[in-house]
Amino acid sequence: MSDLRFDTQRIHAGYDPDDHRDSVSTPIYQTAAFDLSDPDRARRLWTKEEPGNIYSRIGNPTVEVLEQRIADLDGGSAAIALGSGMSAVTFAILLLGEGGGNIVSGSSLYGATQEALRHFYPKFGISTRFVEDRSDPNAYEQLIDDDTKAVYIESISNPNVELVDVDAIAEVAHRHGVPLIVDNTVATPYLFRPFEHGADIIVYSATKGIAGHGNVVAGLVVENGTFAYDRDRYPQLYERTYKLRDVAGNFRSVVDINPRTPITTALRLVYLGFIGAKLSPFEAYLVLQGLTTISERLDRQTANTERIVRYLETNSHVRKLNYAGASSSPYHTLAKRDFPRGVGSLLSFELDGGLDEVKTFITALRVFSYHVNIGDVRSLVANPAGTTHTVLPPDVQELAGIPANLIRLSIGLEDPDDLIEDLQQAFAKTYGR
Ligand SMILES: *Cc1c(COP(=O)(O)O)cnc(C)c1O
């Protein structure tokens, strides 16, 4: 399927009805374990000499279809599906940082990721150096040293819709023998394909635009299979252990098992094996169902968003509008270069006033619902300082561009005239006209 185009792959990749009793829709394999047949086959399954399913903590046929489909959509060598976007972020960072080291990252990141980089991963010996100017590739270079295990960025930042020159940052990382991890959640593989811009590992919250219907929490890690991980910097990928032995009993490393998929192999056999955090077959099915219409959803949601941005640009109560697709945005040139299909359905703006105005405005909205998801078919509103980024102390919020009067919108598939009228009446209630 890897020779076919995006719109064909999002429906067919990773699935052949011949392998599933001719079912045209992906079956939900709701089982904990799989029949092993006989002890010789069991041994071949455990040593990966024969592909097949053992136990749904480390692999399930429904989940595998999703993994293969995303790997194909991104042009990667393999993917692994996990129970949430945060488990994808954490698995990738803990694996690369195993044994200790540092991560070099921009400061404008998803709230939980930022907080984990600051306070949770350091408990496992992994610290983070935040660049001051996340759009300057040289700023990353200055912070990389022999102990750096990865550079970490978001292709479209949440909630301020900032872009970075992914190609330039990848080049800097590679010059120092370090892989680039890109959180591509907001963009999805439809709007941006990080491997074509030098990324080595992609992490996703599939909860958002990939599934798109606000009914499932899921995550994925994808690898491109081309990065040469240095033996001294990443000994965990070369360590030969009894757990990974072959059928003859020889100790193996994850690189020995498959040199093109060391990251997802380690995440599956070691991290999923010991930590769990698996995706359930039913949830994988829901993500696959959502993925089927990703192109139409994102085209329409982007068009709706562009209309709403044009409305907000003329509104005198909107102080600072954050949308990389807007002609007034400092990221407009990058958006044109790297995002030919637009930058999607997320935008934010600073509302005239403070917390009182934020409260009145959010409470007045009728069509927009107030909850913390993005990329949903429903339009929704949130105040990041009081919700998604509330774990960050006020000074860090300020640095990350999350003032108390910031409003985040994620635009869905409703009629855009209803959405604009809803915003109009909420502005009128807030400012008395
Ligand atoms: C939501 C989100 C995550 C975390 O994903 P969950 O599925 O909620 O665990 C990570 N990164 C970004 C950019 C997100 O928007």
The ligand as an ORCA input file, in Angstrom:
! r2SCAN-3c Opt
* xyz 0 1
  C      -3.696     16.531     23.600
  C      -2.276     16.632     23.271
  C      -1.339     15.732     23.811
  C      -1.728     14.661     24.823
  O      -2.618     13.744     24.272
  P      -3.694     12.871     25.105
  O      -4.268     11.970     24.091
  O      -4.670     13.836     25.692
  O      -2.929     12.156     26.176
  C      -0.021     15.859     23.422
  N       0.373     16.820     22.548
  C      -0.499     17.717     22.033
  C       0.005     18.757     21.086
  C      -1.849     17.653     22.360
  O      -2.699     18.536     21.842
*
